[in-house]
Amino acid sequence: LEVASGTGRNLDYYNFGGFGGLLSVLAGVLGFRREEDVVTKLVLTDKSEEMVKTAINKVTKMGIKTDVEIDVGDSSDLSRFADNSFDTVVDTFGLCSFDDPVKVLVEMQRVCRKDGGVILLMEHGRSNYWEWLDKVLDEGRDKHVEKWGCEWNRDIDKIINDSGLLVES
């Protein structure tokens, strides 16, 4: 499952078999790729109907033979999916845009398998290391939210901790 999948920007990174996507290549370089990592079914969901339409067209143009389901949906309400129904749940750069990012992470945990499932996040937000950068993010926040819908100064560490998600690296 990929939440906030947008226009299907990550489709190139999934391993659909054959030579695999870029994510598969990177995983192999890092020693994480296994043959069983080939995606056999992919569910993409996004709250924007226009983005979902674009993703559907991208899947068609790419000629992906894997079972891909794409729908319009709110990532904070994944009730249409049963508990423990996905072995991998992905979100890239979504926590900055969700109305309630903690609720989204809680839902992601609920639908992710407890026995070996993984949640993959690639996010951006407060640095917690460079005060000058946080100041820049804070000063530009309102204009950035207005233009892009992205609260780029959110404290991702706090959001993750508040959700109860355990981070492994």
TIKE-286612 format. One record per residue (C-alpha): x, y, z. Coordinates in steps of 0.001 Angstrom, whole numbers, padded with zeros to 6 digits, always signed. Layout:
# TIKE-286612
XYZ...
# end
This chain:
# TIKE-286612
+000000+000000+000000+001242+003470-000832-000651+006358+000763-000587+009885-000667+000698+008311-003872-000084+011387-005928+000529+010980-009639+002349+007678-009217+005727+009366-008833+007171+006279-007114+006083+003688-009674+009557+003665-011241+011014+002550-007920+008976-000612-007398+010314-004013-008413+007656-005460-010708+009942-008306-011806+012407-008427-014643+015187-005949-014041+013195-004207-011278+012835-000573-010445+015398+001854-009122+014302+001168-005548+015008-002501-006156+018460-001674-007495+019222+000514-004490+017959-002156-002120+020246-004664-003823+023256-002384-003476+022479-001962+000210+022011-005711+000646+018277-005585+001330+016864-006975-001931+015530-010484-001992+013802-012286-004824+010607-012318-002767+010631-008501-002855+008998-008501-006285+005724-006588-005994+002840-008951-006715+000073-006458-005907+000197-002696-005383-002509-000454-003959-002119+003297-004436-004374+005789-002744-004523+009573-002807-007151+012139-001840-006873+013998-005169-009046+012618-007955-006918+014403-010588-003701+012871-009256-005298+009421-009191-006311+009824-012849-002717+010729-013719-001428+007688-011809-003845+005393-013660-002577+006748-016984+001034+006288-015875+000434+002626-014963-001096+002077-018406+001763+003831-020230+004376+001880-018247+002744-001403-019237+002854-002733-015687+001511-006295-015626+001330-006501-011822-002085-006142-010194-002291-002390-009418-005342-000899-007703-005573+002895-007554-008282+004767-005709-009256+008104-004224-009113+007985-000459-008159+009746+002748-004982+008342+004282-006239+009100+007786-009151+006714+007223-008001+003390+005792-011056+001579+007202-011710+000032+003781-008665-002175+004509-008557-004879+007174-006026-004906+009989-002677-006509+009048-003536-006589+005334-000290-005254+003779+003277-006460+004106+004627-003003+003188+003100+000448+003610+004817+003422+001946+004564+007184+002358+006947+009632+000721+006768+013318+001616+003181+013097+002846+003448+013848+006563+003916+017541+005752+000545+017718+004001-001833+015564+006038-004358+017343+008281-003558+014835+011051-000241+013105+010306-000278+011177+013591-003637+009627+012685-002260+008658+009265+000710+006861+010856-001611+005066+013292-003743+003889+010354-000627+002824+008427+000443+000728+011432-003007-000825+011713-003081-002060+008123+000576-003180+008107+001256-006812+009000+002534-007202+012557+004624-010266+011650+007390-008910+009448+005557-006029+007821+007372-002748+007275+006426+000890+006985+008709+002881+004702+008830+006650+005160+010829+009263+003312+010019+012630+004837+011270+016155+005399+010734+018654+008194+012454+020363+011119+016139+019636+011236+016476+019391+015040+020188+019929+014372+020546+023242+012570+018736+026095+014287+019354+028432+011353+017568+026037+008995+014577+025727+011319+014376+029531+011398+014293+029662+007578+011587+026980+007476+009539+028788+010125+009785+032150+008361+008702+030753+004990+006058+028344+006275+002875+030323+005594+003743+031150+001978+004880+027583+001339+001667+026114+002798-000436+028505+000736+001376+027657-002495+002054+023921-002051-000064+022667+000876+003147+021548+002576+004010+022408+006182+007730+021958+005667+008636+022792+009255+006738+019977+010973+008632+018041+013628+008675+014605+011985+010408+012974+014979+007611+014163+017279+004904+013042+014849+006456+009575+014650+006867+009358+018438+003287+010537+019023+002023+007802+016675+003815+005050+018599+005727+003971+015492+009050+002280+016219+011850+003505+013947+014510+001049+012863+017504+002067+010828
# end
